[in-house]
Amino acid sequence: MSNMIILYTLPSCPKCQVIKMYLTTLGVPFTERNASNFLAYLTSKGFREVPILEINGELFNCTSVQEVMFILRSKGYLSVRDAW
């Protein structure tokens, strides 16, 4: 896929670590960014919690593996068999 995936996280966020591990385990390439460095951008888009996934400029709040799985499937990054 040519879409760029960015994962906005915070160091003290356990959910962020889970999502990061999930993406890594699946072999999905992504760039991790510290959300505190992008606070104005993220809050201007209505986001107040991490982790936040950005795919090709579209932002998603992703607080569970299931949400990330659904997002990745809908964007063509995963097939049904790749999810687990």
Helices and strands as residue ranges (DSSP letters): E 5-9, H 14-26, E 31-34, G 35-38, H 39-44, E 52-55, E 58-61, H 65-74, G 80-82
